[in-house]
Amino acid sequence: MSEDVTFDLGAATWRHAHDDEESYLEALVERLTRSLPSLVTVHRESHLFSKAHPLDRIEVHLDPDTYLLVKEHGRWVPRKAKTVRGIILSTQELSLTEWLDGLSQAITAYAQVHREARQALEDFLL
């Protein structure tokens, strides 16, 4: 993950893009999967003989939390789950603003920890 990447996943951006929600989510998924490929799982709908595979579920695994965005009955439901060794212990439904803010903070914390670990390793090796 490059150090100059910042994740501003603010609710204002979501509201602005709400008219084209699917495009916003596709852009979000692209950004997350490029920056955190091993931490993001994307599920898509699959229909026989269909070329379109719309998003169905987005998972961002940032131990001990997993941020989920799940499409249920035509609307997106944001959730935060506590996970231990890949097992979901509890799930909390959030507002979209809380979900975006929490995900932004978790990604920032993840980047900071990994930046410090990389720096310590470089210092040790050099």
Disulfide bonds with the S-S distance in Angstrom:
none
